Amino acid sequence: MTNTESDGYTPMEYDADSENDETYQRCLAYLLAHAPIDPDDTVVDVGTGTGIVALELASKCDHVVGRDIYDEWLQYAREKAEQHGIENVSFDHGSFREPNVDDPVDVVVASYALYMAYDEGGEEELRAAIDGLASLDSRCVVVADKMRFGPAQSPSDYETLPPMGTVANLLADAGFTLTDVEIVSDAVGVLIATR
C-alpha cells in the first residue's frame, strides 16, 4: 500500500505554514548559507516533503535528489519544480532507512523530518534513520531540524524531540564529525557533520 497523504495535512498547507514560520525560515537560511555544497555536487534531500529545500538547493549544485514516502507530496514537489523551470531536481520514493539512491552522493540534507524518527521510535529509530543517511557515503550530512537544545521537555501529546547531543552522537557513531552547530531556537537548529 502506498501512502498518499500525511495525516490529512496537505502540501499546500505545509508550504503556507513554512513560509509564515520565522524559525523555519531562519533555519532554512542558515542551511542555504552554510551547507558545504559545491557547484558540481549531487545533493540528496531525504524527507523532502514539498521540495522547499530541494528547490532552493538546486541553484547551488549540479543535481538535487528529493526523497519522501508520500505520493501526494512528491507530485506536488514535481509540479513546483516544473512551474519554476527547475530541471536539475528529481523526486522519488525513499525514506531515511532506505533512501533509494544508487548514484554517488556528495551531501545529504535532512530538514524538518528526521526528528519524526525519534518521536516515533526513540533513539533506536533515530539511529536507524541516521545509519540510512550514512549509507549514502556522502562527505557531509546537514541536519536542519527540530531537536532539543534546551532543558528536557515536558511530555507532549504532540511530539517528542531528540536532544541535540543524541543527534550529534549518532552522527559521530555513523562516522561523521560535527563541524558546525547553529542554534536557531531552543527546539530548532542546524548541525553540519563531515567525514
C-alpha positions, 0 to 999 in steps of 0.5 A: 500500500502506498501512502498518499497523504500525511495525516490529512495535512496537505502540501499546500498547507505545509508550504503556507505554514513554512513560509509564515514560520520565522524559525523555519525560515531562519533555519532554512537560511542558515542551511542555504548559507552554510551547507558545504555544497559545491557547484558540481555536487549531487545533493540528496534531500531525504524527507523532502516533503514539498521540495522547499529545500530541494528547490532552493538547493538546486541553484547551488549544485549540479543535481538535487535528489528529493526523497519522501514516502508520500505520493501526494507530496512528491507530485506536488514537489514535481509540479513546483519544480516544473512551474519554476523551470527547475530541471536539475531536481528529481523526486522519488520514493525513499525514506531515511532507512532506505533512501533509494539512491544508487548514484554517488552522493556528495551531501545529504540534507535532512530538514524538518523530518528526521526528528519524526524518527525519534518521536516515533521510535526513540533513539533506536529509530533515530539511529536507524534513520541516521545509519540510512543517511550514512549509507549514502557515503556522502562527505557531509550530512546537514541536519536542519531540524527540530531537536532539543537544545534546551532543558528536557521537555515536558511530555507532549501529546504532540511530539517528542524531540531528540536532544541535540547531543543524541543527534550529534552522537549518532552522527559521530557513531555513523562516522561523521564529525560535527563541524558546525552547530547553529542554534536557531531556537531552543527546539530548532537548529542546524548541525553540519557533520563531515567525514 
